[in-house]
Amino acid sequence: MHLDADIAGRARRQPALEQGPSEAADILTQPGLVAHSRHARLSHALAARPSRVIRISEPPQRAAVQETFARVSCMSASTTQNQRIAVIGLGSMGFGMATSLKRAGHAVTGCDVSADAVARFVKDGGTGASTPAEAAKGADIVVSVVVNAAQTETILFGKDGAAETLPKDSVFLSSATMDPDVARRLAKQLEATGRHYLDAPISGGAQRAAQGELTILASGSPAAFAKARPALDAMAAKLYELGDAAGQGAAFKMINQLLAGVHIAAASEAMAFAAKQGLDIRKVYEVITASAGNSWMFENRMPHVLDGDYTPRSAVEIFVKDLGIIQDMARSARFPVPVSAAALQMFLMTSAAGMGRDDDASVARMYAQVTGVKLPGDK
């Protein structure tokens, strides 16, 4: 996603997490977390890029100095040697990530169920593979950019899976949003074979993926981080190191998705309700984005409603999946999540109405359909 103008002509903010509230803070409250924020991008990604590093478990000033020198030194070493990297999943996010890795000077092999996606990557100067096993053969790093845990497990341990050929001591970087318990299970299974697993959900959108400016919420062993560092440097504008075991990254991403889904559902409800009141919804957008009721999701998604454009930037089904995972996690923990449960029902209703593959702002259309409200683009 890119910086563009809202209805009032102002620049819309772009947060660190695409599906979340405004820019994530560099300083988190949990001890032992590290946040990296790149201040400048050099024209060639092979050069070490400056990072801001804060280790919260130590006094901030001393930690910042110590960790910055350590990280820059590590980055300089890691980026001077090109890596063999496989990217499995060449959708809008995966293709951009593969492009960023290639631009950084790495030897990148792309793999996807779509032969057309692989052919496009080859045309752009990459190497193609027909199976995860073929892509992972000889790779230092495998970056998995698929939708969910089931797909991740299939490309790892299914027929012609990456685990068959991935060299010992290489690292598998998983970017899918999934239940933290599943991330821990997959990590344990892979690490038992002598490979490393980095739990690394992503956010930022297709454009940031192509620019190498994603936010990555990662957790894993120090060895997994060290092995994955060249890929992380090429793909991320901001890297959060959230723990030394898989599952923490996934848990952080689920909290983000809980908020994102609730905010989209609430924004859609508010906009449809405004239309029901006979209000000028463009003026509603202008007023709310300058008021306390605003959210990043309202500001980002409601222009889709105003334009009657539901081309999927992020589909309804994504939140059917993610809010469903949250319900499963909460039930296991015996923790009530009634607000996100209500939001899930809104996304389910929207999907059931035939809009599952449309933009997630289609929740507003669902409200409009059941209440007889007219929104822009309605026939």
Residue pairs with C-beta under 8 A, 6 or more apart in sequence:
1 14
1 18
1 204
1 205
1 206
1 207
1 208
1 300
1 313
2 14
2 207
3 11
3 12
3 14
4 11
4 12
5 11
5 12
6 12
6 285
6 286
6 289
6 299
6 303
7 282
7 285
7 286
7 289
7 303
7 306
8 286
8 289
8 290
10 289
12 299
12 300
13 22
13 23
13 296
13 299
15 21
15 22
15 23
15 24
15 296
16 23
16 24
16 203
16 204
16 215
16 237
16 238
17 24
17 203
17 204
17 215
17 256
17 260
18 203
18 204
18 205
18 208
18 215
18 314
19 203
19 256
19 257
19 260
19 297
19 314
20 203
20 256
20 259
20 260
20 296
21 259
21 263
21 295
21 296
21 297
22 296
24 215
24 238
24 240
25 35
26 35
26 37
26 52
26 54
27 35
27 54
27 56
27 60
28 35
28 56
28 240
29 56
30 56
31 56
31 57
32 55
32 56
32 57
32 243
33 55
33 56
33 240
33 241
33 242
33 243
34 53
34 54
34 55
34 56
34 67
34 240
34 241
35 52
35 53
35 54
35 238
35 239
35 240
35 241
36 51
36 52
36 53
36 71
36 236
36 238
36 239
36 240
36 241
37 51
37 52
37 237
37 238
38 49
38 50
38 51
38 52
38 236
38 237
38 238
39 50
39 51
39 52
40 49
40 50
41 49
41 212
41 213
42 49
44 105
45 79
45 100
45 103
45 104
45 105
45 212
45 233
45 234
46 79
46 80
46 82
46 104
46 105
47 79
48 72
48 75
48 76
48 79
49 75
49 233
50 72
51 68
51 71
51 72
51 75
52 64
52 68
53 64
53 67
53 68
53 70
53 71
54 60
54 63
54 64
54 67
55 63
55 64
55 66
55 67
56 63
57 63
58 66
74 226
74 229
75 229
75 233
78 226
78 229
78 230
78 233
79 104
79 230
79 233
81 230
82 105
82 106
82 107
83 106
83 107
83 140
83 141
83 230
83 231
84 106
84 107
84 109
84 138
84 139
84 140
84 141
85 101
85 106
85 107
85 108
85 109
85 139
85 140
85 141
85 142
85 143
85 230
85 231
86 108
86 109
86 110
86 111
86 129
86 132
86 135
86 136
86 139
86 141
86 142
86 143
86 162
87 94
87 97
87 98
87 101
87 108
87 109
87 110
87 111
87 135
87 142
87 143
87 145
88 94
88 111
88 112
88 132
88 135
88 136
88 142
88 143
88 144
88 145
88 146
88 155
88 162
89 111
89 112
89 144
89 145
89 146
89 151
89 155
90 98
90 110
90 111
90 112
90 114
90 117
90 118
90 120
90 121
90 145
91 112
91 117
91 145
92 206
92 209
93 145
93 175
93 202
93 205
93 206
93 209
94 110
94 112
94 143
94 145
94 146
94 209
95 110
95 117
95 120
95 121
95 209
95 210
96 206
96 207
96 208
96 209
96 210
96 211
97 143
97 145
97 202
97 209
97 214
97 235
98 108
98 110
98 121
98 126
98 143
99 124
99 210
100 209
100 210
100 211
100 212
100 234
100 235
101 108
101 143
101 231
101 234
101 235
102 108
102 124
102 125
102 126
103 212
103 234
104 212
104 230
104 233
104 234
106 230
106 231
106 234
107 127
108 126
108 127
109 126
109 127
109 128
109 129
109 135
109 139
110 117
110 118
110 121
110 122
110 126
110 127
110 128
110 129
110 135
111 118
111 128
111 129
111 130
111 131
111 132
111 134
111 135
112 118
115 130
118 128
118 129
118 130
119 128
121 128
122 128
129 135
131 160
132 142
132 155
132 156
132 160
132 161
132 162
133 160
133 161
133 162
133 164
133 165
134 160
134 165
135 142
135 162
136 142
136 162
136 163
136 164
136 165
136 166
136 170
137 165
137 166
138 165
138 167
139 166
139 167
139 170
140 167
140 170
140 171
140 227
140 230
141 170
141 171
141 173
141 227
141 228
141 230
141 231
142 162
142 166
142 170
142 171
142 172
142 173
143 173
143 175
143 231
143 235
144 152
144 155
144 156
144 162
144 172
144 173
144 174
144 175
144 176
145 175
145 176
145 202
146 152
146 155
146 175
146 176
147 176
147 321
148 176
148 177
148 178
148 321
149 176
149 178
149 179
149 182
149 183
149 186
151 176
152 174
152 176
152 178
152 186
153 182
153 186
154 161
155 161
155 162
156 162
156 163
156 172
156 186
156 189
156 190
157 163
157 189
162 172
163 172
163 190
163 193
163 195
166 172
166 195
167 195
168 193
168 194
168 195
169 194
169 195
169 196
169 227
170 195
170 196
170 227
171 195
171 196
171 197
171 198
171 224
171 227
171 228
172 190
172 195
172 196
172 197
172 198
173 198
173 200
173 228
173 231
173 232
174 183
174 186
174 197
174 198
174 199
174 200
175 200
175 201
175 202
175 216
176 201
177 201
177 250
177 253
177 254
177 257
177 321
177 322
177 325
178 250
178 325
179 250
179 254
179 325
179 328
179 329
180 247
180 248
180 250
180 251
180 254
180 329
181 247
181 332
182 250
183 199
183 246
183 247
183 249
183 250
184 245
184 246
184 247
186 197
186 246
187 197
187 199
187 220
187 245
187 246
187 247
188 246
190 196
190 197
191 197
191 221
196 220
196 221
196 223
196 224
196 227
196 228
197 220
197 224
197 246
198 218
198 219
198 220
198 224
198 225
198 227
198 228
198 246
199 218
199 219
199 220
199 246
199 247
199 248
199 249
199 250
200 216
200 217
200 218
200 219
200 220
200 228
200 232
200 249
201 216
201 217
201 218
201 249
201 250
201 252
201 253
202 209
202 214
202 215
202 216
202 217
202 235
203 214
203 215
203 217
203 253
203 256
204 213
204 214
204 215
204 237
205 313
208 214
208 237
209 235
212 234
212 235
212 236
212 237
213 236
213 237
214 235
214 236
214 237
214 238
215 236
215 237
215 238
215 239
215 240
216 232
216 235
216 236
216 238
216 239
216 240
217 240
217 242
217 249
217 252
217 253
217 256
218 225
218 228
218 232
218 239
218 240
218 241
218 242
218 249
219 241
219 242
219 243
219 244
219 245
219 246
219 247
219 248
219 249
219 250
220 228
220 243
220 244
220 245
220 246
220 249
221 244
221 245
222 244
225 232
225 241
232 239
240 249
240 252
242 248
242 249
242 252
243 249
254 322
254 325
254 326
254 329
257 319
257 322
257 323
257 325
257 326
258 323
258 326
258 337
258 340
260 297
260 319
261 319
261 322
261 323
261 326
261 340
261 343
261 344
261 347
262 339
262 340
262 343
263 295
263 296
263 297
263 298
264 297
264 301
264 319
264 343
264 360
264 361
264 363
265 342
265 343
265 346
265 347
265 363
266 295
266 298
266 343
267 295
267 297
267 298
267 301
267 302
267 361
267 364
268 301
268 305
268 346
268 361
268 363
268 364
268 366
268 367
269 346
269 363
269 364
269 367
270 288
270 293
270 298
271 281
271 284
271 285
271 302
271 305
271 364
271 375
272 364
272 367
272 368
272 371
272 373
272 375
273 367
274 281
274 284
275 281
275 368
275 373
275 374
275 375
276 371
276 373
281 305
281 306
281 375
281 376
282 306
285 302
285 303
285 306
288 294
288 298
289 298
289 299
301 359
301 360
301 361
302 361
302 364
304 310
304 313
304 359
304 361
305 361
305 364
305 365
305 375
305 376
306 376
307 376
307 377
308 375
308 376
308 377
308 378
309 359
309 377
310 355
310 358
310 359
310 361
310 362
310 365
310 377
311 358
311 359
312 357
312 358
312 359
312 360
313 359
313 360
314 359
314 360
315 356
315 357
315 358
315 359
315 360
316 347
316 350
316 351
316 355
316 356
316 357
316 358
316 359
316 360
316 362
316 363
317 351
317 356
317 357
318 360
319 343
319 344
319 347
319 360
320 344
320 347
320 348
320 351
320 356
323 340
323 341
323 343
323 344
323 347
324 344
326 337
326 340
326 344
327 337
327 340
327 341
327 344
330 336
330 337
330 340
346 363
346 366
347 360
347 363
349 366
350 356
350 362
350 363
350 365
350 366
353 365
353 366
353 369
355 362
355 365
355 366
358 365
364 375
365 375
367 373
368 374
368 375
368 378
